[in-house]
Amino acid sequence: MAPDAFAALSDPTRRQVLDLLYRKERSAGELGAAFPSISQPGMSRHLRVLREAGLVRVRPEHRLRLYSLRTEGLAGVDAWLAKYRGFWESELDALEAHLDARRAARERPPGPRSP
């Protein structure tokens, strides 16, 4: 069974690979060199999981295998997160209103004191 995007993204190394691919296409060797503590077979497994989850594409070029990000593979993750964006927007709007009110209260000159 092919892993889904969420399962593939659960690993921090695979998220870092996607971050590298976000900037540009890279060879398997370049990706492996970015993670010196991971063996070549280990990096191959990470790349296979990302490929099977639809998050990266691979194309052969001469003796290289070039990997690139498949943004459409993230569509399901984006759709799932969309419902939470509204929540955070309203929470951040409420925080902004609260901070504006506090700032205005601090900047307001003191009123007359009662004896």
LUMDO-857805 format. One line per field, with one value per atom (N, C-alpha, C, O): z, x, y; residue in one letter; chain; atom name; residue number from 0. Coordinates in steps of 0.05 Angstrom, whole numbers, plus 5000, padded with zeros to 4 digits. Each point is the difference from the previous one (the first is absolute). Layout:
REM LUMDO-857805
c3: Z|...;
c1: X|...;
c2: Y|...;
residu: A|...;
chaine: A|...;
atome: CA|...;
num: NUM|...;
END
This chain:
REM LUMDO-857805
c3: 5000|5000|5000|5016|4967|4998|5024|5008|5002|5023|4991|4977|5041|4993|5008|5012|4979|5005|5030|5007|5009|5029|5012|5016|4976|5010|4991|5015|4960|4989|5014|5006|5000|5013|5030|5013|4998|5029|5007|5024|4957|5005|4996|4978|5041|4996|4977|4987|5008|4978|4974|4982|5014|4975|4998|4977|5044|4999|4991|4985|5025|4993|4970|4987|5003|4972|4983|4980|5028|4985|5001|4980|5043|5002|4980|4987|5010|4980|4972|4983|5011|4974|4993|4977|5043|4996|4985|4984|5022|4987|4972|4982|5013|4974|4998|5020|4955|4995|5009|4997|5014|5009|4993|4998|5000|4995|5026|5022|4976|5024|5015|5025|4961|5013|5016|5022|4967|5014|5025|5022|4976|5023|5021|5024|4968|5019|5014|5024|4961|5011|5021|5018|4980|5019|5027|5020|4981|5024|5005|4996|5012|5003|5020|4998|5020|5020|4990|5014|4962|4989|4978|4982|5018|4980|4973|4999|4980|4973|4998|4989|5022|4999|5017|4993|5029|5017|4985|5001|4985|4984|4977|4994|4994|4979|5010|4986|5038|5012|5004|4994|5017|5004|4973|4998|4982|4973|4989|4987|5017|4990|5014|4987|5039|5015|4989|4995|5001|4989|4972|4993|4991|4972|5001|4985|5031|5001|5012|4993|5023|5012|4980|5006|4972|4980|5006|4989|5028|5008|4984|4999|4988|4983|4974|4999|4981|4974|4996|5009|4976|4993|4970|4987|5002|4972|4996|5012|4971|4994|4981|4981|5024|4981|5000|5019|4959|4997|5023|5002|5015|5022|5026|5020|4979|5024|5002|4980|5044|5005|5013|5022|4964|5010|5013|4988|5035|5016|5000|5002|4997|5002|5016|5002|5008|5016|4983|4979|5029|4987|5018|5019|4976|5018|5000|5020|4958|5000|5020|5008|4999|5020|5028|5018|4986|5025|5001|5021|4958|4999|5022|5011|4994|5021|5028|5016|4988|5026|5002|5021|4957|5000|5005|5015|4972|5004|5029|5011|5001|5028|5019|5019|4975|5016|4996|5018|4960|4994|5021|5007|5004|5021|5025|5015|4990|5024|4995|5019|4956|4994|5010|5012|4984|5009|5030|5011|5003|5029|5009|5017|4971|5008|4992|5014|4963|4992|5020|5007|5002|5019|5027|5014|4994|5025|4999|5019|4959|4997|4998|5010|4977|4999|5028|5007|5010|5027|5016|5016|4981|5014|4991|5017|4957|4991|5012|5009|4992|5012|5030|5010|5004|5028|5004|5017|4967|5002|4993|5012|4967|4993|5023|5005|5008|5023|5023|5012|4993|5022|4993|5017|4958|4991|5002|5009|4983|5001|5029|5006|5012|5029|5011|5017|4975|5010|4989|5014|4962|4987|5008|4996|5015|5008|5024|5019|4979|5023|5025|4997|5026|5024|5003|4995|5014|5005|5026|5015|4991|5026|5023|4999|5021|5024|5019|5003|5009|5020|5027|5007|5009|5026|5020|5023;
c1: 5017|4983|5018|5019|4975|5015|4995|4977|5043|4996|4985|5003|4981|4987|5019|5021|4971|5017|5005|5022|4958|5003|5021|5016|4983|5019|5028|5020|4983|5026|5010|5024|4959|5008|5005|5011|4983|5004|5029|5007|5010|5029|5014|4997|5019|5013|5020|5004|5009|5019|4986|5009|4968|4985|4990|4999|4993|4992|5023|4997|5027|5024|5007|5008|4988|5004|4981|5009|4966|4981|5008|4998|5013|5009|5023|5001|5017|5022|4989|5009|4971|4989|4982|4995|4996|4983|5016|4990|5036|5017|5008|5001|5006|5008|5001|5000|5000|5003|5028|5019|4983|5026|5003|4981|5044|5006|4998|5002|4996|4999|5026|5000|5022|5026|5002|5010|4979|4999|4983|5008|4970|4982|5014|4998|5015|5014|5023|5004|5010|5022|4990|5015|4960|4989|4994|4995|5006|4994|5023|4996|5027|5023|4996|5014|4968|4996|4982|4996|4992|4982|5014|5013|4986|5013|4986|4978|5036|4988|4974|4980|5020|4975|4978|4977|5031|4980|4988|4975|5042|4989|4983|4979|5028|4984|4973|4980|5018|4974|4983|4976|5036|4986|4989|4977|5040|4991|4978|4982|5019|4979|4974|4979|5021|4976|4988|4976|5040|4990|4989|4980|5033|4991|4973|4982|5016|4976|4976|4977|5029|4979|4992|4981|5033|4993|5011|4990|5030|5011|5024|5006|5007|5023|4997|4987|5026|5002|5030|5017|4989|5028|5001|4983|5039|5005|5029|5018|4987|5028|5012|4987|5038|5015|5028|5016|4991|5025|5003|4983|5037|5003|4987|5001|4987|4988|4970|4987|5004|4971|4994|5009|4976|4994|4972|4980|5019|4975|4990|5016|4958|4987|4975|4988|5003|4976|4975|4999|4982|4974|4980|4988|5008|4982|4972|4986|5005|4973|4997|4978|5045|4999|4993|4992|5012|4994|4971|4991|4994|4973|4982|4984|5018|4984|5007|4982|5043|5009|4989|4990|5012|4990|4970|4990|4995|4971|4993|4981|5034|4995|5006|4985|5037|5007|4982|4998|4988|4984|4979|4995|4993|4979|5012|4986|5040|5013|5010|5004|5000|5009|4980|5007|4967|4979|5001|4997|5008|5002|5023|4996|5027|5023|4997|5009|4979|4995|4983|5006|4972|4982|5014|4997|5019|5015|5021|5003|5010|5020|4987|5011|4966|4985|4992|5001|4989|4993|5024|4998|5025|5024|5008|5008|4991|5007|4982|5009|4965|4981|5006|5000|5007|5007|5025|5001|5019|5025|4997|5011|4972|4994|4986|5006|4975|4986|5019|4999|5020|5019|5019|5007|5002|5017|4986|5012|4963|4985|4996|5002|4994|4996|5026|4999|5024|5026|5006|5012|4980|5006|4981|5006|4971|4980|5011|5009|4989|5009|4982|4976|5036|4984|4978|5005|4972|4978|5004|5018|4964|5002|4996|4984|5032|4998|4979|4995|4991|4980|5013|5017|4975|5012|4992|5009;
c2: 4976|5024|5025|5002|5017|5024|5018|5003|5010|5018|5025|5009|5003|5025|5023|4996|5027|5024|5005|5007|4988|5005|4981|5008|4967|4981|5007|4999|5010|5007|5025|5002|5017|5025|4996|5019|4959|4996|4998|5003|4992|4997|5027|5011|4999|5025|5001|5020|4958|4999|5004|5015|4972|5003|5029|5010|5002|5029|5017|5019|4975|5015|4996|5018|4957|4995|5017|5012|4990|5016|5030|5014|4995|5027|5005|5021|4960|5003|5000|5015|4968|4999|5023|5006|5008|5024|5021|5015|4986|5020|4993|5017|4957|4991|4970|4986|5005|4971|4992|5015|4961|4990|4971|4985|5007|4972|4984|5012|4962|4983|5003|5000|5003|5004|5026|5000|5022|5025|4998|5010|4977|4997|4983|5007|4972|4983|5015|4997|5020|5016|5020|5008|5001|5019|4987|5013|4960|4985|4980|4976|5033|4982|4977|4980|5023|4979|4978|4980|5023|4980|4986|5012|4961|4984|5003|5010|4982|5002|4983|5009|4966|4985|5013|4999|5014|5014|5023|5004|5012|5022|4990|5012|4966|4988|4993|5003|4986|4993|5025|5000|5022|5025|5010|5008|4991|5010|4983|5010|4964|4981|5007|5001|5003|5007|5026|5001|5019|5025|4997|5012|4972|4995|4985|5007|4972|4984|5016|4994|5025|5017|5022|5016|4986|5020|5028|5020|4982|5026|5008|5024|4957|5007|4984|4979|5031|4985|4996|5015|4964|4994|4997|4989|5021|4997|4993|5012|4969|4993|5020|5009|4998|5016|4989|5004|4983|4986|4980|4982|5021|4981|5009|4986|5038|5012|4994|4995|5006|5000|5027|5005|5011|5027|5001|4990|5021|5002|5028|5019|4984|5027|4997|4978|5044|5001|4998|5013|4971|4999|5015|4988|5038|5015|4990|5003|4984|4989|4977|4994|4994|4979|5010|4985|5041|5013|5010|5011|4986|5011|4988|5015|4960|4987|5011|5004|5001|5012|5028|5008|5007|5028|5001|5016|4966|4999|4993|5012|4970|4993|5024|5005|5010|5022|5025|5017|4984|5023|5006|5023|4956|5005|5012|5013|4983|5011|5028|5015|4993|5027|5021|5020|4975|5018|5003|5023|4955|5002|5018|5017|4978|5016|5030|5017|4988|5028|5014|5023|4964|5013|5003|5021|4959|5003|5022|5016|4986|5022|5027|5020|4982|5025|5008|5024|4958|5006|5009|5019|4968|5008|5028|5017|4989|5027|5021|5021|4974|5019|5004|5022|4957|5002|5017|5017|4977|5016|5029|5017|4988|5028|5015|5023|4963|5012|5006|5021|4961|5004|5023|5017|4984|5022|5026|5020|4982|5024|5009|5024|4957|5007|5011|5018|4971|5010|5028|5016|4989|5026|5022|5023|4970|5020|5015|4989|5038|5016|4994|4995|5006|4995|5021|5024|4968|5018|5014|4995|5024|5015|4981|4981|5024|4983|5010|5024|4957|5009|5001|4983|5037|5004|4979|5001;
residu: M|M|M|M|A|A|A|A|P|P|P|P|D|D|D|D|A|A|A|A|F|F|F|F|A|A|A|A|A|A|A|A|L|L|L|L|S|S|S|S|D|D|D|D|P|P|P|P|T|T|T|T|R|R|R|R|R|R|R|R|Q|Q|Q|Q|V|V|V|V|L|L|L|L|D|D|D|D|L|L|L|L|L|L|L|L|Y|Y|Y|Y|R|R|R|R|K|K|K|K|E|E|E|E|R|R|R|R|S|S|S|S|A|A|A|A|G|G|G|G|E|E|E|E|L|L|L|L|G|G|G|G|A|A|A|A|A|A|A|A|F|F|F|F|P|P|P|P|S|S|S|S|I|I|I|I|S|S|S|S|Q|Q|Q|Q|P|P|P|P|G|G|G|G|M|M|M|M|S|S|S|S|R|R|R|R|H|H|H|H|L|L|L|L|R|R|R|R|V|V|V|V|L|L|L|L|R|R|R|R|E|E|E|E|A|A|A|A|G|G|G|G|L|L|L|L|V|V|V|V|R|R|R|R|V|V|V|V|R|R|R|R|P|P|P|P|E|E|E|E|H|H|H|H|R|R|R|R|L|L|L|L|R|R|R|R|L|L|L|L|Y|Y|Y|Y|S|S|S|S|L|L|L|L|R|R|R|R|T|T|T|T|E|E|E|E|G|G|G|G|L|L|L|L|A|A|A|A|G|G|G|G|V|V|V|V|D|D|D|D|A|A|A|A|W|W|W|W|L|L|L|L|A|A|A|A|K|K|K|K|Y|Y|Y|Y|R|R|R|R|G|G|G|G|F|F|F|F|W|W|W|W|E|E|E|E|S|S|S|S|E|E|E|E|L|L|L|L|D|D|D|D|A|A|A|A|L|L|L|L|E|E|E|E|A|A|A|A|H|H|H|H|L|L|L|L|D|D|D|D|A|A|A|A|R|R|R|R|R|R|R|R|A|A|A|A|A|A|A|A|R|R|R|R|E|E|E|E|R|R|R|R|P|P|P|P|P|P|P|P|G|G|G|G|P|P|P|P|R|R|R|R|S|S|S|S|P|P|P|P;
chaine: A|A|A|A|A|A|A|A|A|A|A|A|A|A|A|A|A|A|A|A|A|A|A|A|A|A|A|A|A|A|A|A|A|A|A|A|A|A|A|A|A|A|A|A|A|A|A|A|A|A|A|A|A|A|A|A|A|A|A|A|A|A|A|A|A|A|A|A|A|A|A|A|A|A|A|A|A|A|A|A|A|A|A|A|A|A|A|A|A|A|A|A|A|A|A|A|A|A|A|A|A|A|A|A|A|A|A|A|A|A|A|A|A|A|A|A|A|A|A|A|A|A|A|A|A|A|A|A|A|A|A|A|A|A|A|A|A|A|A|A|A|A|A|A|A|A|A|A|A|A|A|A|A|A|A|A|A|A|A|A|A|A|A|A|A|A|A|A|A|A|A|A|A|A|A|A|A|A|A|A|A|A|A|A|A|A|A|A|A|A|A|A|A|A|A|A|A|A|A|A|A|A|A|A|A|A|A|A|A|A|A|A|A|A|A|A|A|A|A|A|A|A|A|A|A|A|A|A|A|A|A|A|A|A|A|A|A|A|A|A|A|A|A|A|A|A|A|A|A|A|A|A|A|A|A|A|A|A|A|A|A|A|A|A|A|A|A|A|A|A|A|A|A|A|A|A|A|A|A|A|A|A|A|A|A|A|A|A|A|A|A|A|A|A|A|A|A|A|A|A|A|A|A|A|A|A|A|A|A|A|A|A|A|A|A|A|A|A|A|A|A|A|A|A|A|A|A|A|A|A|A|A|A|A|A|A|A|A|A|A|A|A|A|A|A|A|A|A|A|A|A|A|A|A|A|A|A|A|A|A|A|A|A|A|A|A|A|A|A|A|A|A|A|A|A|A|A|A|A|A|A|A|A|A|A|A|A|A|A|A|A|A|A|A|A|A|A|A|A|A|A|A|A|A|A|A|A|A|A|A|A|A|A|A|A|A|A|A|A|A|A|A|A|A|A|A|A|A|A|A|A|A|A|A|A|A|A|A|A|A|A|A|A|A|A|A|A|A|A|A|A|A|A|A|A|A|A|A|A|A;
atome: N|CA|C|O|N|CA|C|O|N|CA|C|O|N|CA|C|O|N|CA|C|O|N|CA|C|O|N|CA|C|O|N|CA|C|O|N|CA|C|O|N|CA|C|O|N|CA|C|O|N|CA|C|O|N|CA|C|O|N|CA|C|O|N|CA|C|O|N|CA|C|O|N|CA|C|O|N|CA|C|O|N|CA|C|O|N|CA|C|O|N|CA|C|O|N|CA|C|O|N|CA|C|O|N|CA|C|O|N|CA|C|O|N|CA|C|O|N|CA|C|O|N|CA|C|O|N|CA|C|O|N|CA|C|O|N|CA|C|O|N|CA|C|O|N|CA|C|O|N|CA|C|O|N|CA|C|O|N|CA|C|O|N|CA|C|O|N|CA|C|O|N|CA|C|O|N|CA|C|O|N|CA|C|O|N|CA|C|O|N|CA|C|O|N|CA|C|O|N|CA|C|O|N|CA|C|O|N|CA|C|O|N|CA|C|O|N|CA|C|O|N|CA|C|O|N|CA|C|O|N|CA|C|O|N|CA|C|O|N|CA|C|O|N|CA|C|O|N|CA|C|O|N|CA|C|O|N|CA|C|O|N|CA|C|O|N|CA|C|O|N|CA|C|O|N|CA|C|O|N|CA|C|O|N|CA|C|O|N|CA|C|O|N|CA|C|O|N|CA|C|O|N|CA|C|O|N|CA|C|O|N|CA|C|O|N|CA|C|O|N|CA|C|O|N|CA|C|O|N|CA|C|O|N|CA|C|O|N|CA|C|O|N|CA|C|O|N|CA|C|O|N|CA|C|O|N|CA|C|O|N|CA|C|O|N|CA|C|O|N|CA|C|O|N|CA|C|O|N|CA|C|O|N|CA|C|O|N|CA|C|O|N|CA|C|O|N|CA|C|O|N|CA|C|O|N|CA|C|O|N|CA|C|O|N|CA|C|O|N|CA|C|O|N|CA|C|O|N|CA|C|O|N|CA|C|O|N|CA|C|O|N|CA|C|O|N|CA|C|O|N|CA|C|O|N|CA|C|O|N|CA|C|O|N|CA|C|O|N|CA|C|O|N|CA|C|O|N|CA|C|O|N|CA|C|O|N|CA|C|O|N|CA|C|O|N|CA|C|O|N|CA|C|O|N|CA|C|O|N|CA|C|O|N|CA|C|O;
num: 0|0|0|0|1|1|1|1|2|2|2|2|3|3|3|3|4|4|4|4|5|5|5|5|6|6|6|6|7|7|7|7|8|8|8|8|9|9|9|9|10|10|10|10|11|11|11|11|12|12|12|12|13|13|13|13|14|14|14|14|15|15|15|15|16|16|16|16|17|17|17|17|18|18|18|18|19|19|19|19|20|20|20|20|21|21|21|21|22|22|22|22|23|23|23|23|24|24|24|24|25|25|25|25|26|26|26|26|27|27|27|27|28|28|28|28|29|29|29|29|30|30|30|30|31|31|31|31|32|32|32|32|33|33|33|33|34|34|34|34|35|35|35|35|36|36|36|36|37|37|37|37|38|38|38|38|39|39|39|39|40|40|40|40|41|41|41|41|42|42|42|42|43|43|43|43|44|44|44|44|45|45|45|45|46|46|46|46|47|47|47|47|48|48|48|48|49|49|49|49|50|50|50|50|51|51|51|51|52|52|52|52|53|53|53|53|54|54|54|54|55|55|55|55|56|56|56|56|57|57|57|57|58|58|58|58|59|59|59|59|60|60|60|60|61|61|61|61|62|62|62|62|63|63|63|63|64|64|64|64|65|65|65|65|66|66|66|66|67|67|67|67|68|68|68|68|69|69|69|69|70|70|70|70|71|71|71|71|72|72|72|72|73|73|73|73|74|74|74|74|75|75|75|75|76|76|76|76|77|77|77|77|78|78|78|78|79|79|79|79|80|80|80|80|81|81|81|81|82|82|82|82|83|83|83|83|84|84|84|84|85|85|85|85|86|86|86|86|87|87|87|87|88|88|88|88|89|89|89|89|90|90|90|90|91|91|91|91|92|92|92|92|93|93|93|93|94|94|94|94|95|95|95|95|96|96|96|96|97|97|97|97|98|98|98|98|99|99|99|99|100|100|100|100|101|101|101|101|102|102|102|102|103|103|103|103|104|104|104|104|105|105|105|105|106|106|106|106|107|107|107|107|108|108|108|108|109|109|109|109|110|110|110|110|111|111|111|111|112|112|112|112|113|113|113|113|114|114|114|114;
END
